[in-house]
């Protein structure tokens, strides 16, 4: 009987060891994913940072919903109507270009209408 208890302890400790290794691997993958996502957002911002220092800025396809709402004072209702979507169901980080592609819209036309809506 003593051997059975020891073998069960070894099996349980081996199971916990494998479980912890798998958990650590999954956590590392998640962390890498968020690091890459953050870096991509940083690079996008960095490449467009000088754009907002110009005097006459216009809405561009690379801009996301949040930027358009804040910088151009266009309401979510106006965006919803123009993009034919419910803006509460999409990410504020979605770009106009990606929304147009997803909904099969002409992005140039959408951007022109949004520019005409600027307040």
C-alpha positions as a LaTeX table, in Angstrom:
\begin{tabular}{lrrr}
\hline
Residue & $x$ (\AA) & $y$ (\AA) & $z$ (\AA) \\
\hline
Unk1 & 0.00 & 0.00 & 0.00 \\
Unk2 & 2.82 & 2.41 & 0.70 \\
Unk3 & 3.95 & 2.17 & $-2.91$ \\
Unk4 & 0.45 & 3.05 & $-4.17$ \\
Unk5 & 0.33 & 6.28 & $-2.17$ \\
Unk6 & 3.79 & 7.31 & $-3.37$ \\
Unk7 & 2.92 & 6.58 & $-6.99$ \\
Unk8 & $-0.30$ & 8.64 & $-6.66$ \\
Unk9 & 1.68 & 11.55 & $-5.17$ \\
Unk10 & 4.14 & 11.35 & $-8.04$ \\
Unk11 & 1.32 & 11.25 & $-10.59$ \\
Unk12 & $-0.44$ & 14.24 & $-9.00$ \\
Unk13 & 2.77 & 16.27 & $-8.72$ \\
Unk14 & 3.64 & 15.41 & $-12.34$ \\
Unk15 & 0.15 & 16.51 & $-13.43$ \\
Unk16 & 0.53 & 19.82 & $-11.54$ \\
Unk17 & 3.96 & 20.34 & $-13.07$ \\
Unk18 & 2.61 & 19.80 & $-16.61$ \\
Unk19 & $-0.40$ & 22.01 & $-15.88$ \\
Unk20 & 1.82 & 24.85 & $-14.63$ \\
Unk21 & 4.08 & 24.58 & $-17.69$ \\
Unk22 & 1.07 & 24.77 & $-20.02$ \\
Unk23 & $-0.35$ & 27.70 & $-18.04$ \\
Unk24 & 2.94 & 29.58 & $-18.26$ \\
Unk25 & 3.16 & 28.98 & $-22.01$ \\
Unk26 & $-0.38$ & 30.26 & $-22.54$ \\
Unk27 & 0.32 & 33.35 & $-20.43$ \\
Unk28 & 3.51 & 34.08 & $-22.37$ \\
Unk29 & 1.61 & 33.83 & $-25.66$ \\
Unk30 & $-1.07$ & 36.22 & $-24.37$ \\
Unk31 & 1.56 & 38.68 & $-23.16$ \\
Unk32 & 3.34 & 38.56 & $-26.53$ \\
Unk33 & 0.03 & 39.18 & $-28.30$ \\
Unk34 & $-0.65$ & 42.31 & $-26.25$ \\
Unk35 & 2.89 & 43.58 & $-26.64$ \\
Unk36 & 2.65 & 43.26 & $-30.42$ \\
Unk37 & $-0.74$ & 44.92 & $-30.47$ \\
Unk38 & 0.49 & 47.83 & $-28.38$ \\
Unk39 & 3.59 & 48.21 & $-30.53$ \\
Unk40 & 1.49 & 48.27 & $-33.71$ \\
Unk41 & $-0.75$ & 50.99 & $-32.24$ \\
Unk42 & 2.32 & 52.99 & $-31.21$ \\
Unk43 & 3.83 & 52.72 & $-34.69$ \\
Unk44 & 0.57 & 53.84 & $-36.27$ \\
Unk45 & 0.33 & 56.83 & $-33.93$ \\
Unk46 & 3.98 & 57.72 & $-34.44$ \\
Unk47 & 3.64 & 57.68 & $-38.22$ \\
Unk48 & 0.59 & 59.97 & $-38.09$ \\
Unk49 & 1.56 & 62.18 & $-35.16$ \\
Unk50 & 2.65 & 65.12 & $-37.32$ \\
Unk51 & $-0.57$ & 64.99 & $-39.30$ \\
Unk52 & $-2.52$ & 66.60 & $-36.45$ \\
Unk53 & $-0.07$ & 69.50 & $-36.24$ \\
Unk54 & $-1.15$ & 70.75 & $-39.67$ \\
Unk55 & $-3.56$ & 73.64 & $-39.94$ \\
Unk56 & $-6.28$ & 72.11 & $-42.10$ \\
Unk57 & $-6.70$ & 68.47 & $-41.15$ \\
Unk58 & $-9.27$ & 66.23 & $-42.81$ \\
Unk59 & $-10.67$ & 62.86 & $-41.88$ \\
Unk60 & $-8.57$ & 60.09 & $-43.43$ \\
Unk61 & $-9.28$ & 56.36 & $-43.91$ \\
Unk62 & $-6.55$ & 55.35 & $-41.43$ \\
Unk63 & $-8.29$ & 57.20 & $-38.58$ \\
Unk64 & $-10.24$ & 55.24 & $-36.04$ \\
Unk65 & $-13.70$ & 55.95 & $-34.64$ \\
Unk66 & $-12.38$ & 57.44 & $-31.42$ \\
Unk67 & $-10.14$ & 59.96 & $-33.21$ \\
Unk68 & $-12.99$ & 61.06 & $-35.45$ \\
Unk69 & $-15.35$ & 61.55 & $-32.53$ \\
Unk70 & $-12.85$ & 63.51 & $-30.47$ \\
Unk71 & $-10.97$ & 65.57 & $-33.03$ \\
Unk72 & $-13.75$ & 66.31 & $-35.49$ \\
Unk73 & $-16.78$ & 66.46 & $-33.17$ \\
Unk74 & $-18.79$ & 63.95 & $-35.18$ \\
Unk75 & $-21.32$ & 62.08 & $-33.08$ \\
Unk76 & $-21.71$ & 58.34 & $-32.98$ \\
Unk77 & $-25.16$ & 58.72 & $-34.51$ \\
Unk78 & $-23.72$ & 60.46 & $-37.56$ \\
Unk79 & $-21.03$ & 57.82 & $-37.88$ \\
Unk80 & $-23.57$ & 55.03 & $-37.54$ \\
Unk81 & $-25.76$ & 56.52 & $-40.20$ \\
Unk82 & $-22.95$ & 57.10 & $-42.66$ \\
Unk83 & $-21.23$ & 53.76 & $-42.14$ \\
Unk84 & $-24.49$ & 51.80 & $-41.96$ \\
Unk85 & $-23.43$ & 50.16 & $-38.71$ \\
Unk86 & $-24.18$ & 50.23 & $-35.04$ \\
Unk87 & $-21.10$ & 51.96 & $-33.61$ \\
Unk88 & $-21.77$ & 50.58 & $-30.14$ \\
Unk89 & $-21.08$ & 47.09 & $-31.50$ \\
Unk90 & $-17.71$ & 47.86 & $-33.04$ \\
Unk91 & $-14.40$ & 48.69 & $-31.46$ \\
Unk92 & $-13.52$ & 52.35 & $-31.04$ \\
Unk93 & $-10.13$ & 51.37 & $-32.46$ \\
Unk94 & $-11.56$ & 50.24 & $-35.79$ \\
Unk95 & $-10.37$ & 52.36 & $-38.67$ \\
Unk96 & $-12.68$ & 53.80 & $-41.29$ \\
Unk97 & $-10.82$ & 51.77 & $-43.90$ \\
Unk98 & $-11.42$ & 48.46 & $-42.11$ \\
Unk99 & $-15.10$ & 49.27 & $-41.53$ \\
Unk100 & $-15.55$ & 50.18 & $-45.20$ \\
Unk101 & $-13.93$ & 46.94 & $-46.33$ \\
Unk102 & $-16.00$ & 44.89 & $-43.91$ \\
Unk103 & $-19.26$ & 46.52 & $-45.04$ \\
Unk104 & $-18.33$ & 46.76 & $-48.74$ \\
Unk105 & $-18.50$ & 50.57 & $-48.81$ \\
Unk106 & $-16.60$ & 53.00 & $-51.00$ \\
Unk107 & $-14.16$ & 54.44 & $-48.49$ \\
Unk108 & $-13.44$ & 57.59 & $-50.49$ \\
Unk109 & $-17.13$ & 58.49 & $-50.54$ \\
Unk110 & $-17.52$ & 57.75 & $-46.84$ \\
Unk111 & $-14.52$ & 59.93 & $-45.96$ \\
Unk112 & $-15.83$ & 62.78 & $-48.12$ \\
Unk113 & $-19.22$ & 62.69 & $-46.41$ \\
Unk114 & $-17.61$ & 62.53 & $-42.96$ \\
Unk115 & $-15.45$ & 65.54 & $-43.84$ \\
Unk116 & $-18.58$ & 67.44 & $-44.81$ \\
Unk117 & $-20.08$ & 66.63 & $-41.39$ \\
Unk118 & $-17.26$ & 68.27 & $-39.43$ \\
Unk119 & $-18.52$ & 70.76 & $-36.88$ \\
\hline
\end{tabular}
